Amino acid sequence: MSDRQPKISKAFQTFMSEAPQHAEAWGAAVQGLASASALDKKTAALAYLAVLAALRFESGIPFHVQSAKEAGASREEVISAILVGLPPAGHSVTQVLPEAVAAYDAEQGQEHVH
C-alpha cells in the first residue's frame, strides 16, 4: 500500500464541494454496495475498471487504477481488465488504455487530473 492519494477528477471534486449532502449519500451507497459484494478488493477494482472502460469514463481511470494497484493488481491485470470489454463493447474500450497505463506507471508523488 502506498501513502499516495490518487487525484480525483475535477467533476467529482465539484460534486463533493457543491453538493456535499448528495456526495455523502452517494459515498454511503458506494460503501454499502462494496461491503455487500462477494468479490475481493482486487477483483472488484479490476471489474470496476472494466465497466469504466466500457462506458468510456476516462476521468475515473487514474483513481481506480491506483485503487486496483493498491489492492495488488499487476500492470498486466489492469490492462486485461480494460480489454475484457472488447467483445461486447468493441474497440472503444481502448480509449481509456493510455490513461490507465500512465496512471499505473506514475511515480508516487505525481497526480493525474483529466
Sequence and secondary structure as in RCSB ss.txt:
>XXXX:A:sequence
MSDRQPKISKAFQTFMSEAPQHAEAWGAAVQGLASASALDKKTAALAYLAVLAALRFESGIPFHVQSAKEAGASR
EEVISAILVGLPPAGHSVTQVLPEAVAAYDAEQGQEHVH
>XXXX:A:secstr
  S      HHHHHHHHH HHHHHHHHHHHHHHHHH  S HHHHHHHHHHHHHHHT GGGHHHHHHHHHHTT  H
HHHHHHHHTTHHHHGGGGGGGHHHHHHHHH  TT     
